[in-house]
Structure formats: structure tokens, C-alpha cells
């Protein structure tokens, strides 16, 4: 049998709290009468199927009669009280009626990392926590170890694990999850209380510390944590004035198997178009146009599949934001609808690795990033042109190298100095901007070492033609030249998750035979 189980928070004390309220006039769940008695209290609720045309019917209806096409989906939820905790077991889209605000956000993940054999994994997913949040998933048809899945679990947040259970005597044979636990068991539903009790023990264990110690790099905060109220205030201020803030949007749910076809925002009775993609600009527009005084709390987003069925429960608009902030010398991230404290030892480790990079700011003496004659801030292109002219360096900005086709071009670098340093230049506007810079440097270094499609030959020809001297040094230097108005060394003022990204890219650059260095550009 395969089931999906959810755990409610400790503060839940009554069955009446487990389902979300039904708005007036809406069709709600129906209580079902149990056929048998179990050793624990339980309830069963059905989600009535609604007849509706498939999402493609309106389009296809232009050519054929689609009135006979109707989709109907039925779902079911069981609610249990086991060991003084409340659980939900969902079938179909039954999860859509659960009170998501009261669910443990990491029940599936914590249970899985404590219970699975780390050498018998089937799938794992990690996620970055910056404003350009990215998910990466790796899975295999065979049992694999953590290393076999080839994910950077030490520097990115683990969001999902699935594998075989390490305890051979357990009724649960395999499981995986993020918020919910999806498991297979030989037990039938009459024995499910024992399974839920086993899951709770696994959830509360600390067995993960042996195989997944880096899970504690990102510690979820309880709602009662005294740091939460000031952090919420900072988040609201960043949403009101996002310029210069480390803020973005991303789905708070880890969605597997079904990709969202669109997102729908509701909560203030305003007719809105469905959103095919989530962007910060779109979400801010929705806030600005809402009639609600608390749009972050009152507006909700629901992801839907192509058939028009919700594939996750509605979440508050607030939960879709990703935000990084330093508060009282501690780094915090709001992501997945949850506040996380970044472990100080992990922060120190990342900071030390970035500080170990050579800082050649004084050696390069790059000009300040100022303004043009009209008083406007210089564009990146103008800054590179002015710098190349001042130092007589080779300008390669916008002179990309074709690698396999007319639409596949690679940025070599913005400038190359007379000593053969590759300079990649960017303003420090966001983690996403810097991520592009670091990626540019890593890709360029790899292609140069491989001389892919004559890449290194091309760069050397440009260098010799410009400087009239011998070829580039055997071990060139890749320099990340970053403009900022923040005071202090560049290694200390970078966004934290930019530093995490930088550490990852450093290994690629150095493996390609380059050395990596930093150079700060003073931005006036």
C-alpha cells in the first residue's frame, strides 16, 4: 500500500482544527461514518468530486464540440490521533482540505533522513535559498549513496529524500518526502496507527546526524522564537521597498510528478488572470492592486495542473517570498514559508573560504564606477569601454564566442589585462546578478582549458593581436571585478548566498587550471 501522511504541529489539540475553514457558499468536505473501531480516535472526510470541463476544452471547442468532455476527481482524507499528535493520511487531492498553516513543514524530510539507509537512496533534491531560488533533483533506478547522486548537499539545502528504510524489521519498506511522507508498507489501513507511531519516532530521532549532518546548516525557527517578530517586520519593509534588498519569489512547495500549469491568486474577490510564471514584479503588482489591508496574509496562491485541479493547498502570498537578511549579527532566510537560521559554523566556514581568495583590488586599481556627463550612473558597457581605454586593455564585452550554433554564444570576459588576467565585471545588485557573473567565469575557464571549438586559440589570437606580445600565461587568473558602494573588503560585503555560490564556482575555475581572484570597484 502507498500512502501520503502529514503531521500537525504540537499546538494542535482538537480534530476541529485539522481542516481549513470553508468559505460561505462553497462546497465543503463530507464526514464519512467509520465501519470499524480502531485503537485510536480517527475521522474520515471525502472531498466531493466536481464536474468541470478540462482546461483544453475551450481551445479545442473552436474546432469540435467539447461539451461532452467532463473531468471528475474524488479525494479522501483520514485524520488520526496517535501518541498525542494528530496526523492526516491523504488520497488523491485530499490534502487540499487540510489546514496547511498547522502542518509540520519538514515532517517528510526529517522522517526520511532519519529512517532511510544512506546507501540505498532512490532520489534527493536540493534547493538554493537566494532570491533566484533553484531546485535540483537527482534520482536513480538503482540504490545509490549520497555521493552517487552528485548533488552539492553540503552547500545547498536538502528538500527531499527518498530511499529504502534501514530497519529491516519495520513495516515501512521505503519512504520519502518533504512536508508529507510518501511511503510503501505491507500493513493495511487498520494497522495504520502503528505505522504513524513509527513515523513519529523516526521524525523525532537524531539519527540523521551520522549521515546528513549538514541538514543542520539551515535550522527552521519555531513560531515562538523571539527572533521571528522582528524578522517579519524586516520582511514587510523589504517587500514595501524591494530596491537593494535580497528578495525574490519562488514556490514554497516542493512539487513532484506534476508541474504547475498555472497559479491562481485569490482572497479578495477580485477577478485575476492566471499566472503562468511567478516573478517578483508580478507578485508586487498583485499586492499593489489588492483591496485588502493585509494582502500578504489575506491573498493566497494555489498551483494548478493542466486539468484544473490544485496540486498543492493554497498558501499565503507571504509564503512565496524568498528573503535573506542579517539581524543582530545572525544570518536568516525566509523561504518555503518558513524562517531559517543559518548555522554560525557554516557561515564561518563559507566566509573563511571566500576570504582565502586573493583580493587584488590595489594591484588592479580599477577606476571608480561613477556617473556620465548627464549625471546618470554608468552602464556596464560604458564602464568597460572607459576602463579598456584608460589602461589599453583588450575589450571583449559583448564580443561573445559562438560555441555550436548561432544562438549558442559564450561570454569570454569583459576585459583582459596586459598580464593576461580575465576580468568579469558586474555591479552588486542582487544574488541573481552575481550568480550570472560567477557562472560566466566558470564556463569561460572550462572552455578555455578544453579549447572547445577553438576557444583558447581564439582568445590567444585576440590577446596577441591587441598587445603584440606572446600568448597568455599557462595559468591565467580569472578576476571577479564587482562594483559596490558598501564599505569594507569585497569578501565581507557579498551577500551570503552569493558567497555559497562563489565557493562552488571556485572549484570549477581552479579545476580548469585558472586561479580565482577578487577585485572591488568603488561605486560612488
C-alpha positions in Angstrom: 0.0 0.0 0.0 1.2 3.5 -0.8 0.0 6.4 1.3 0.9 10.1 2.0 0.9 11.2 5.7 1.1 14.6 7.2 1.9 15.6 10.8 0.3 18.6 12.6 2.2 20.8 15.0 2.3 20.2 18.7 0.0 23.1 19.5 -2.9 21.3 17.7 -5.2 19.9 20.3 -8.5 19.0 18.6 -9.8 17.4 15.4 -11.8 20.6 14.8 -8.5 22.4 13.9 -7.3 20.0 11.3 -9.4 21.1 8.2 -9.3 24.5 6.8 -12.4 26.7 7.0 -14.9 26.5 4.1 -16.0 29.9 2.8 -19.7 30.6 2.7 -21.4 29.2 -0.3 -18.6 26.8 -1.1 -19.0 23.0 -1.2 -17.1 21.6 1.8 -15.9 18.1 2.7 -18.3 15.4 3.9 -17.8 13.3 7.0 -17.9 9.6 6.5 -19.2 7.1 9.1 -16.5 4.6 10.1 -17.2 0.9 9.5 -14.9 -0.3 12.3 -13.3 0.9 15.5 -9.6 1.4 15.8 -7.3 1.6 18.9 -7.1 5.4 18.3 -9.6 8.1 17.6 -10.0 8.8 13.8 -12.2 10.6 11.3 -12.7 10.2 7.6 -13.7 13.0 5.2 -14.4 12.9 1.5 -13.8 15.7 -0.9 -16.8 15.6 -3.3 -15.9 15.4 -7.0 -16.8 18.4 -9.0 -17.7 18.1 -12.7 -15.8 20.5 -14.8 -14.5 20.7 -18.4 -10.8 20.0 -18.9 -8.6 23.1 -19.3 -8.1 22.5 -23.0 -11.8 22.2 -23.8 -12.3 26.0 -24.5 -9.4 25.9 -27.0 -10.4 22.7 -28.7 -14.0 23.9 -28.8 -13.2 26.2 -31.6 -13.0 23.2 -34.0 -15.1 20.5 -32.4 -17.9 20.1 -29.8 -16.2 19.5 -26.4 -19.3 19.8 -24.2 -19.3 16.0 -23.5 -15.8 16.1 -22.0 -16.0 16.4 -18.2 -13.4 15.6 -15.6 -14.4 14.4 -12.1 -11.9 13.8 -9.3 -12.7 12.4 -5.9 -10.4 12.5 -2.9 -10.3 11.3 0.7 -8.6 12.2 4.0 -8.3 10.2 7.2 -7.5 12.1 10.4 -5.8 10.2 13.3 -4.8 11.0 16.9 -1.7 8.9 17.7 0.6 9.3 20.7 -1.0 12.6 21.5 -0.2 14.0 18.0 -2.6 14.5 15.0 -1.9 13.1 11.6 -3.6 13.2 8.2 -3.5 10.4 5.6 -4.4 11.7 2.1 -5.7 10.0 -1.0 -6.0 11.9 -4.3 -6.2 15.6 -3.8 -7.4 15.2 -0.2 -4.5 17.4 1.0 -6.3 20.4 -0.4 -8.7 20.5 2.6 -6.0 20.3 5.3 -5.3 23.3 7.4 -1.8 23.9 5.9 -0.9 26.6 8.5 -0.8 23.9 11.2 1.2 21.2 9.4 4.8 20.5 10.3 6.8 21.9 7.3 9.6 19.3 7.4 7.9 16.2 8.6 8.6 14.2 5.4 12.2 15.4 5.1 13.2 14.8 8.8 11.5 11.4 8.9 13.1 10.3 5.7 16.7 11.3 6.6 16.3 9.5 10.0 14.8 6.3 8.6 16.4 5.6 5.2 19.6 3.7 4.6 22.1 6.4 3.2 23.5 3.8 0.8 20.0 2.8 -0.6 18.7 6.1 -1.8 16.5 6.5 -4.8 16.1 10.3 -5.1 17.2 13.5 -3.5 16.5 17.2 -4.1 18.4 20.3 -3.0 17.4 23.9 -3.3 19.2 27.2 -3.1 17.9 29.8 -0.7 18.7 33.0 -2.6 16.2 35.3 -4.3 16.7 33.3 -7.5 15.8 30.1 -5.8 16.6 27.0 -7.9 15.8 23.3 -7.3 17.9 20.4 -8.5 16.8 16.8 -8.3 18.8 13.6 -8.9 17.3 10.1 -8.9 18.3 6.6 -10.0 16.6 3.4 -10.8 19.2 1.6 -8.6 20.0 2.0 -4.9 22.7 4.7 -4.5 24.7 6.5 -1.9 24.6 10.2 -1.3 27.8 10.7 -3.3 26.4 8.8 -6.2 23.6 11.3 -6.6 26.1 14.0 -7.3 24.4 16.9 -5.5 26.1 19.6 -3.5 24.4 18.7 -0.3 26.9 20.5 1.9 26.2 23.9 0.4 22.6 23.7 -0.7 19.5 22.9 1.4 18.2 19.4 1.2 14.5 19.5 0.5 13.6 15.9 -0.4 15.0 12.4 0.2 13.6 9.0 -0.8 15.1 5.6 -0.2 14.8 2.1 1.4 14.3 2.0 5.1 17.3 1.0 7.1 15.4 -1.0 9.7 14.6 -4.4 8.0 12.0 -5.2 10.7 9.9 -2.2 10.1 6.5 -2.4 8.4 7.6 0.5 6.3 9.8 -0.6 3.4 10.6 2.7 1.6 9.7 6.3 2.1 10.4 9.8 1.0 9.2 13.3 1.4 9.5 17.0 2.1 6.4 18.1 4.1 4.4 14.9 3.6 5.8 11.4 3.9 5.0 9.2 0.9 5.6 5.6 2.0 5.0 2.0 1.0 4.0 -0.6 3.6 2.6 -4.1 3.7 0.3 -3.0 6.6 -3.4 -2.3 5.8 -5.3 0.7 7.0 -6.5 -1.0 10.2 -2.8 -1.1 11.2 -2.0 2.4 10.1 -1.9 3.8 13.7 1.2 1.6 14.3 2.8 3.0 11.2 2.1 6.6 12.2 3.6 5.9 15.6 6.7 4.5 13.9 6.9 7.6 11.7 6.6 9.9 14.7 9.5 8.2 16.4 11.6 8.4 13.2 10.7 12.1 12.9 11.8 12.9 16.5 15.1 10.9 16.2 18.5 12.5 15.5 19.9 9.5 13.5 20.4 11.9 10.6 23.4 13.5 12.3 25.5 10.5 11.3 24.8 10.6 7.5 23.2 14.0 6.9 24.9 16.3 9.4 24.7 19.3 7.0 21.0 19.3 7.4 21.6 21.5 10.5 23.2 24.2 8.3 19.7 25.5 7.9 17.7 25.4 11.2 14.0 26.1 11.0 12.7 28.6 13.5 9.7 27.8 15.7 6.9 30.4 15.5 7.5 31.1 19.2 11.2 32.0 18.6 11.8 35.6 19.8 13.6 36.4 16.5 10.5 35.9 14.4 8.6 39.1 15.1 11.4 41.5 14.2 12.2 39.3 11.1 8.6 39.6 9.9 8.8 43.3 10.3 12.0 43.4 8.2 10.4 41.2 5.5 7.4 43.5 5.2 9.7 46.5 4.9 11.7 44.8 2.2 8.5 43.9 0.2 7.4 47.6 0.5 10.8 48.8 -0.7 12.5 46.0 -2.6 15.2 48.0 -4.2 18.6 46.9 -2.9 17.1 44.1 -0.9 17.9 40.4 -1.2 14.3 39.4 -2.0 12.6 37.3 -4.7 9.7 34.8 -5.1 9.6 31.0 -5.5 7.1 28.3 -4.9 7.1 27.3 -1.2 6.2 23.7 -2.1 8.4 21.0 -3.5 6.2 19.8 -6.3 7.0 16.3 -7.7 5.4 14.4 -10.5 3.1 17.2 -11.7 4.4 20.5 -13.0 2.1 23.5 -12.3 0.4 24.7 -15.4 -0.6 28.0 -13.8 -1.0 29.7 -10.5 -4.2 31.4 -9.3 -4.3 34.2 -6.7 -7.5 34.6 -4.7 -8.7 36.1 -1.4 -10.2 39.5 -2.1 -12.9 38.6 -4.6 -11.1 40.3 -7.4 -11.0 38.7 -10.9 -7.5 38.0 -11.8 -5.8 36.4 -14.8 -3.9 33.1 -14.1 -0.2 33.4 -13.8 1.9 31.0 -15.9 5.1 32.0 -14.1 6.0 33.5 -10.8 8.0 36.7 -10.9 8.7 39.3 -8.2 7.2 42.0 -10.4 4.0 40.1 -10.9 3.6 39.4 -7.2 4.3 43.0 -6.2 1.7 44.1 -8.8 -0.9 41.8 -7.2 -0.2 43.4 -3.8 -0.5 46.9 -5.1 -3.8 46.2 -6.8 -5.4 44.4 -3.8 -8.2 45.9 -1.8 -7.0 44.0 1.3 -5.3 45.9 4.1 -3.1 42.8 4.8 -2.6 41.3 1.3 0.4 39.2 2.4 -1.8 37.3 4.8 -5.2 37.5 3.1 -4.3 36.7 -0.5 -3.5 33.1 -1.3 -1.8 31.3 -4.3 -2.7 27.9 -5.5 -0.8 25.9 -8.2 -3.0 24.0 -10.7 -2.3 21.3 -13.2 -3.5 21.3 -16.8 -6.7 19.6 -15.8 -7.6 22.4 -13.4 -7.0 20.5 -10.2 -5.0 22.0 -7.4 -1.7 20.1 -6.9 -0.9 21.8 -3.6 -3.0 23.5 -1.0 -3.5 27.3 -1.2 -0.7 29.2 0.6 -0.5 32.7 1.8 1.1 35.2 -0.6 3.7 35.9 2.1 4.9 32.3 1.8 6.0 32.8 -1.8 8.7 35.3 -0.9 12.4 34.4 -0.5 14.4 36.8 1.6 17.9 36.9 3.1 18.8 39.3 6.0 21.4 39.7 8.7 19.7 40.6 12.0 21.8 41.1 15.2 24.9 39.5 13.6 23.0 36.4 12.6 22.0 35.4 9.1 18.4 34.4 8.4 16.5 33.3 5.4 12.7 33.3 4.8 12.0 30.5 2.3 9.3 27.9 1.8 7.0 29.9 4.0 9.5 29.3 6.9 12.2 31.2 8.7 15.6 29.5 8.8 18.6 30.4 10.9 21.9 29.7 9.1 24.3 27.9 11.3 27.1 30.1 12.5 29.8 27.5 12.0 28.5 27.0 8.4 28.5 30.8 7.9 32.1 31.0 9.2 33.2 28.1 7.0 31.9 29.8 3.9 33.2 33.2 4.9 36.7 31.8 5.5 36.7 30.1 2.1 35.8 33.4 0.4 38.3 35.4 2.4 41.1 33.0 1.3 40.7 34.2 -2.3 43.3 36.7 -3.3 42.0 40.3 -3.3 43.9 42.3 -6.0 41.9 45.5 -5.7 45.0 47.6 -5.0 47.1 45.9 -7.8 44.5 46.4 -10.5 43.4 49.9 -9.3 40.2 49.8 -11.3 38.5 53.2 -11.8 35.5 54.1 -9.7 32.1 53.3 -11.0 30.7 56.8 -11.3 28.2 58.8 -13.5 28.2 60.1 -17.0 28.0 63.7 -18.2 24.2 63.7 -17.7 24.5 62.6 -14.1 23.3 59.1 -14.8 25.0 56.0 -13.4 27.4 54.4 -15.9 26.1 51.4 -17.7 28.3 48.3 -17.6 29.2 48.7 -21.3 30.3 52.3 -20.8 32.3 51.4 -17.7 34.1 48.6 -19.6 34.9 50.8 -22.6 36.3 53.6 -20.4 38.4 51.2 -18.4 39.8 49.5 -21.5 40.7 52.9 -23.0 42.3 54.1 -19.8 44.6 51.0 -19.3 44.8 50.0 -23.0 43.4 46.6 -22.1 41.7 44.2 -24.5 37.9 44.8 -24.6 35.8 41.7 -25.1 32.5 42.9 -23.6 29.6 41.8 -25.9 32.1 40.0 -28.2 30.8 36.6 -27.4 32.3 33.4 -28.8 29.9 31.0 -30.9 30.1 27.5 -29.5 28.0 25.1 -31.5 25.5 27.4 -33.2 24.4 30.9 -34.0 22.3 31.1 -30.8 24.9 29.4 -28.5 27.4 32.1 -27.6 29.7 32.3 -24.5 30.9 35.4 -22.7 34.7 35.1 -22.6 35.3 38.0 -20.3 34.7 41.8 -20.2 38.4 42.7 -20.3 41.8 41.0 -20.5 44.7 42.9 -18.9 48.2 43.1 -20.3 49.2 40.5 -17.7 46.6 38.1 -19.1 44.0 38.5 -16.3 40.4 37.7 -17.4 38.2 40.4 -15.8 34.5 39.6 -15.4 32.7 42.8 -14.3 29.3 43.3 -12.6 27.5 45.7 -10.2 26.4 44.0 -7.0 22.7 44.4 -7.4 21.4 41.0 -6.3 22.4 37.4 -5.7 20.9 36.6 -9.2 23.2 39.1 -10.9 26.3 37.8 -9.1 25.2 34.2 -9.9 25.4 35.1 -13.6 28.8 36.6 -13.1 30.2 33.5 -11.3 28.7 31.2 -13.9 30.3 33.3 -16.7 33.7 32.9 -15.1 33.4 29.2 -14.5 32.1 28.4 -18.1 34.8 30.5 -19.7 37.5 28.8 -17.7 36.4 25.3 -18.6 36.0 26.1 -22.3 39.4 27.7 -22.4 41.2 24.7 -20.8 39.4 22.3 -23.1 39.9 24.6 -26.1 36.4 23.7 -27.1 35.7 24.7 -30.7 39.0 26.5 -30.8 38.0 28.7 -27.8 41.5 29.1 -26.3 43.0 29.6 -29.8 40.6 32.4 -30.5 41.3 34.2 -27.2 45.1 33.9 -27.6 44.8 35.3 -31.1 42.8 38.3 -29.8 45.4 38.8 -27.0 48.4 38.7 -29.3 46.8 40.9 -31.8 46.0 43.5 -29.2 49.2 43.5 -27.1 51.6 42.4 -29.8 53.3 40.0 -27.3 53.5 36.3 -26.5 50.5 34.2 -25.7 48.6 34.2 -22.4 50.2 32.7 -19.3 50.0 29.0 -18.7 47.8 29.5 -15.6 45.7 32.6 -16.3 43.9 34.4 -13.5 40.1 34.8 -13.5 39.2 38.1 -11.7 35.7 38.8 -10.4 35.5 42.6 -10.5 32.4 43.7 -8.5 31.1 47.2 -8.1 29.5 48.2 -4.8 29.0 51.2 -2.6 29.4 49.1 0.6 32.5 49.8 2.7 35.0 47.1 3.6 36.6 44.2 1.8 34.7 42.7 -1.0 34.8 39.2 0.6 32.9 40.7 3.6 30.2 42.6 1.8 29.0 40.0 -0.6 25.5 38.5 0.0 25.9 35.3 2.0 24.3 33.0 -0.6 26.4 34.7 -3.3 29.4 33.5 -1.2 28.0 30.0 -1.2 27.7 30.2 -5.0 31.2 31.6 -5.3 32.7 28.7 -3.3 31.0 26.3 -5.7 32.2 28.0 -8.8 35.7 28.5 -7.4 36.3 24.7 -7.5 35.3 24.7 -11.2 37.6 27.6 -12.1 40.6 26.1 -10.3 40.0 22.6 -11.7 40.2 24.2 -15.1 43.7 25.5 -14.4 42.9 29.1 -13.5 43.4 30.9 -10.3 40.5 32.9 -9.0 40.8 36.4 -7.5 38.5 39.3 -6.4 38.7 43.0 -7.1 36.4 45.6 -5.7 35.2 48.6 -7.8 34.2 51.6 -5.7 30.7 52.7 -6.7 30.1 56.3 -6.0 
